[in-house]
Amino acid sequence: MIAADFSLAYSIELPRPWIIAWAVLALLSCALVALLRTRLQRLKPWQKCAILSLWVHVLLGCLIGAVQIARGGPGAGDGYGPPIAVTLLAGDLDATATQPLASASTPPAAEDEELNAAPAQQAEMDPAAAEPDPLDAPELVAQPAPAAPEPAAEPEATEPDAPHLADLDDPPSAHAISDQTAVTPPPDAAAVQPPEDEAAVPPLVAAQQPAASEDAAPTPLAADVAPAESAADGQVAVAAAAPAPAPFAARFAPNRTAIAEAGGGGANTERAVARGLAWLASAQEQDGRWDPRRHGAGRELYVLQQNRGGAGAKADTGISALALLAFLGAGQTHRHGPYAMCVGPGLEYLCRSQRPDGSLAGQAEMFAQMYCHSMASFALAEALAMTDDERLRPALVAGVGYSLAVQHPTNGGWRYRPGDTGDTSQLGWQVMALRSAEQGGLTVPPVTWNRVDRFLQQVVRGQAGGLAVYRPEEARPSRPMTAEALYCRQLVTGRADGGLSPAALAEALDSLVGDPPSQRAVNLYYWYYASLALHRAQHVSSQAAAAWRTWNDALTQTLLALQREDGCWPETCLWGGYGGRVYTTALATMCLEVYYRYVPPDEPPSGVARQRDWRDAVPR
């Protein structure tokens, strides 16, 4: 403690005119309050607030006019009072002089705990806005420092407390890797190369020169890469690939068309997927991204009674991630397949767009930034899980660390900005990204899944608990949020029924099949989640099998009819004005990849495979 006492003696007297003025203002204030309670009682609350606000500003103006800095001293002139006398009583000046000044500015222990609990939030939000976490989350593990020391500390230097998140030898900029496989670009799509001024980013695309030695070279994939479409059936060729985790194995199966047919798809759906991927490849920019604005994004301003200001116009990372997910869903990676020259630059673009705090939102604005981050994390996670390419790990580690840091500690969800209480729409993309990151070898702490489960419990609605709302404070459930919540439960619990009771699952199924896909009301966002959830639940019960049969029949007929000649799906649908044609084409393509996108090797054939009526539909 500083051993010094200060004594400040002063005396201020207001002139008589000011005393009279303040008395009048006090009387007027009382009169105004009386009027608001009598004659002005019928005014609306906002009108009363406006009147009171104006009057308070009048009082503040008078107060400012009455306050004058006290001054005094010999010859100082007129003031509002006598001179101010300041006396320093030297109690222990020696102790004061030797006392360290840093002790007076040491933050409280509570602030230290808050800063250590969420380091990645500090760049985006005021630390005071963070709420205390009732669950003790593990501290984030520090990433290894770069090869060349940086003058400033990296904000993402701490990551979730998990061995896999810290298991890095070098950052992405410390080594450039060249693969040995030659890649043939797809037809109707120019080979995408990163600009020369971005040569510092490590290339992810397979290089066309041999490696220095066989020991250092990655395992050769396929000697000959098939063209993007075969002349026989127009389907994407599937080349042999290194073994992938079980959920992704069917994407690389040589008999993928047969797998699609057994699940309810077939040659027609595979041709539609091939045409969709060809269009996405042709729409890619030279720097590896997909430009939302060039394809109709950012034009929708008012959907579901909210003006989002054309949020998708700058959502380059999110829209690019959706396009990459469509390629990855068909078994096309940056290490193998005819679209490697598209996937590689796209992944490089996402890595270049990462902020120092780990966010992958790029330049996206408020309504799109968290979507963009989770979608981009999702794409990087799937690419890492499918290829085991360690060059992707640092960016994914930082992205997952950011997601863990900005998860709301008590609500358990995510929303537009760090610190916002969550919503179900944001939750789905974060859950998919985190589960895919686990497939890539990262460890997500249990507290994160406990919070997700807590959020899902808050959005439960319906008589049996099978429906879901957008936000916990809402009362009316919706089908898109019911589909998304059901799929999130399936991912969190690892069960096809999502851990729901039979009655709750039946309630959810009845709700979803009550609004199947149709050309009258196109909502690809809803169809994407409902397709994933219903496909996964189809073997739980006879009702679930019938629900998937009904849904798949409507989905395939509608999507095949809506696809344009050039392979894209039009943006004239709900949310299409935000994301544009890249958004709609990527989601529609992933809907048609549902038959093998996350199919375990031992999954039995779908009962839909016995239905043949929809297969006569021919794309326009």
Secondary structure, 3 states (H helix, E strand, C coil): CCCCEEEEECCCCCCHHHHHHHHHHHHHHHHHHHHHHCCCCCCCHHHHHHHHHHHHHHHHHHHHHHCCCCCCCCCCCCCCCCCCEEEEECCCHHHHHHCCHHHHHCCCHHHHHHHHHCHHHCCCCCHHHCCCCCCCCCCCEECCCCCCCCCCCCHHHEECCCHHHHCCCCCHHHCCCCCCCCCCCCCCCCCCCCCHHHCCCCCCCCCCCCCCCCCCCCCCCCCCCCCCCCCCCCCCCCCCCCCCCHHHHHHHCCCHHHHHHHHCCCHHHHHHHHHHHHHHHHCCCCCCCCCCHHHCCCCCCEECCEECCCHHHHCHHHHHHHHHHHHHHCCCCCCCCCCHHHHHHHHHHHHHCCCCCCCCCCCCCHHHHHHHHHHHHHHHHHHHHHHCCHHHHHHHHHHHHHHHHHCCCCCCCCCCCCCCCCCHHHHHHHHHHHHHHHHCCCCCCHHHHHHHHHHHHHCEECCCCCEECCCCCCCCCCHHHHHHHHHHHHHHHCCCCCCCCHHHHHHHHHHHHCCCCCCCCCCHHHHHHHHHHHHHHCCCCHHHHHHHHHHHHHHHHHHHHHCCCCCCCCCCCCCHHHHHHHHHHHHHHHHHCHHHHCCCCCCCCCHHHHCCHHHHCCCC
